[in-house]
Amino acid sequence: MANRKQSTFERLSSGRLNRQQRKELARKLAAEEPGLEIVNRNVAGIDVGNESHSVAVAPDRDSQPVREFGSWTADWERMAEWLKACGVEMVVMQSTGVSWMAVYDIREARKFKVCLTNARHTKNLPGRKSDVQESQWWLKLPTYGWLRDSFHPPEEIRALRSLWRLRDRHVKDAGRTVLHIQKTMTVMNVQLSNAISDMSGATGQAIIRAILAGERDPWKLAKLRDRRIKATEEEIARSLEGNWRADRLFELRQAVEAYDFIQRQIAECDPRLQTLLAALPPREVKSTEVKAEAPLRESAKRKQKRKKSRADGNAPRCDLQAELKRICGVNLTEVRHGIVHLNNFEALKRDKCRVCKDRF
């Protein structure tokens, strides 16, 4: 793949120019008339801060071309009115932290074109020690076409992405809570984790909740084991002989309640995700664009049936593959499998895929 040609600004910030060239370009930028071609005229630069934002427009647009606005929504609306009065069509700001997101949404709602820049493209350049200088810098660079806009998905994709990230955070919190439960039981010398591998499974949860309900007989607790558990009742019973301290039991109860709360939050995310996915338009793919799907072998059919019949942990409670195929036009999981086939050179040698165990 051919390398993309870098802009002058990227070459300046990457350090590939010698000192004399860097000084010359920096001097041109600092000058009132740098002698460069103006690409964008109706531009404003915003330096986003936690408490206030510095905004700069061209000197001929207002008698006070640099102004400071507060972080309240009313100040942002006042900023938008001022920018409209100055004839600004595009605003430029840096994507650092999360403070820029609210500013971006308001500017986009007021029909401004927003250029979101990457901080890595500008951090190596000298000067700009204050917020005012920073906002003037964001005004000057896009005026001469020296900045590229970062990719920003449309609103419906942003809503879906934020919800997926929230759900992923809940799943990770649930994992940390399970570790907390395991640690608390180990401190009581209840070595249940040595007998079963998954404390969040059916057997582990049944035993833990029976303990919290007041059951202390290890043999009665062991009878709660699922038939698929490899450990015998005796092994589980021996692992459940511990010291039932009241403070540790209180800690265990709180950890289990936190786990239940997080599971409810995950369950609440799933229908909202399904609603957002259903709102995305389908994509029709012509029959000539993709090859016909190969028929599944009997072993693959059995695996697929067994996977559907088994609860899949924290997986979404919806047919995600069907939704992705409807939105993208192809089954993305099969595309990924094809990439594995192409990259798996060892599998090519033995004429067998290590993922699905099928012959090529």
Rosetta blueprint (number, residue, H / E / L):
1 M L
2 A L
3 N L
4 R L
5 K L
6 Q L
7 S L
8 T H
9 F H
10 E H
11 R H
12 L H
13 S H
14 S H
15 G L
16 R L
17 L L
18 N L
19 R H
20 Q H
21 Q H
22 R H
23 K H
24 E H
25 L H
26 A H
27 R H
28 K H
29 L H
30 A H
31 A L
32 E L
33 E L
34 P L
35 G L
36 L L
37 E L
38 I L
39 V L
40 N L
41 R L
42 N L
43 V E
44 A E
45 G E
46 I E
47 D E
48 V L
49 G L
50 N L
51 E L
52 S E
53 H E
54 S E
55 V E
56 A E
57 V L
58 A L
59 P L
60 D L
61 R L
62 D L
63 S L
64 Q L
65 P L
66 V E
67 R E
68 E E
69 F E
70 G E
71 S L
72 W L
73 T H
74 A H
75 D H
76 W H
77 E H
78 R H
79 M H
80 A H
81 E H
82 W H
83 L H
84 K H
85 A H
86 C L
87 G L
88 V L
89 E L
90 M E
91 V E
92 V E
93 M E
94 Q E
95 S L
96 T L
97 G L
98 V L
99 S H
100 W H
101 M H
102 A H
103 V H
104 Y H
105 D H
106 I H
107 R H
108 E H
109 A H
110 R L
111 K L
112 F L
113 K E
114 V E
115 C E
116 L E
117 T E
118 N L
119 A H
120 R H
121 H H
122 T L
123 K L
124 N L
125 L L
126 P L
127 G L
128 R L
129 K L
130 S L
131 D H
132 V H
133 Q H
134 E H
135 S H
136 Q H
137 W H
138 W H
139 L H
140 K H
141 L H
142 P H
143 T H
144 Y L
145 G L
146 W L
147 L L
148 R L
149 D L
150 S L
151 F L
152 H L
153 P L
154 P L
155 E H
156 E H
157 I H
158 R H
159 A H
160 L H
161 R H
162 S H
163 L H
164 W H
165 R H
166 L H
167 R H
168 D H
169 R H
170 H H
171 V H
172 K H
173 D H
174 A H
175 G H
176 R H
177 T H
178 V H
179 L H
180 H H
181 I H
182 Q H
183 K H
184 T H
185 M H
186 T H
187 V H
188 M L
189 N L
190 V L
191 Q L
192 L H
193 S H
194 N H
195 A H
196 I L
197 S L
198 D L
199 M L
200 S L
201 G L
202 A H
203 T H
204 G H
205 Q H
206 A H
207 I H
208 I H
209 R H
210 A H
211 I H
212 L H
213 A L
214 G L
215 E L
216 R L
217 D L
218 P H
219 W H
220 K H
221 L H
222 A H
223 K L
224 L L
225 R L
226 D L
227 R L
228 R L
229 I L
230 K L
231 A L
232 T L
233 E H
234 E H
235 E H
236 I H
237 A H
238 R H
239 S H
240 L L
241 E L
242 G L
243 N L
244 W L
245 R L
246 A H
247 D H
248 R H
249 L H
250 F H
251 E H
252 L H
253 R H
254 Q H
255 A H
256 V H
257 E H
258 A H
259 Y H
260 D H
261 F H
262 I H
263 Q H
264 R H
265 Q H
266 I H
267 A H
268 E H
269 C H
270 D H
271 P H
272 R H
273 L H
274 Q H
275 T H
276 L H
277 L H
278 A H
279 A H
280 L L
281 P L
282 P L
283 R L
284 E L
285 V L
286 K L
287 S L
288 T L
289 E L
290 V L
291 K L
292 A L
293 E L
294 A L
295 P L
296 L L
297 R L
298 E H
299 S H
300 A H
301 K H
302 R H
303 K H
304 Q H
305 K H
306 R H
307 K H
308 K H
309 S H
310 R L
311 A L
312 D L
313 G L
314 N L
315 A L
316 P L
317 R L
318 C L
319 D L
320 L H
321 Q H
322 A H
323 E H
324 L H
325 K H
326 R H
327 I H
328 C H
329 G L
330 V L
331 N L
332 L H
333 T H
334 E H
335 V H
336 R H
337 H H
338 G H
339 I H
340 V H
341 H H
342 L H
343 N H
344 N L
345 F H
346 E H
347 A H
348 L H
349 K H
350 R H
351 D L
352 K E
353 C L
354 R L
355 V L
356 C L
357 K L
358 D L
359 R E
360 F L
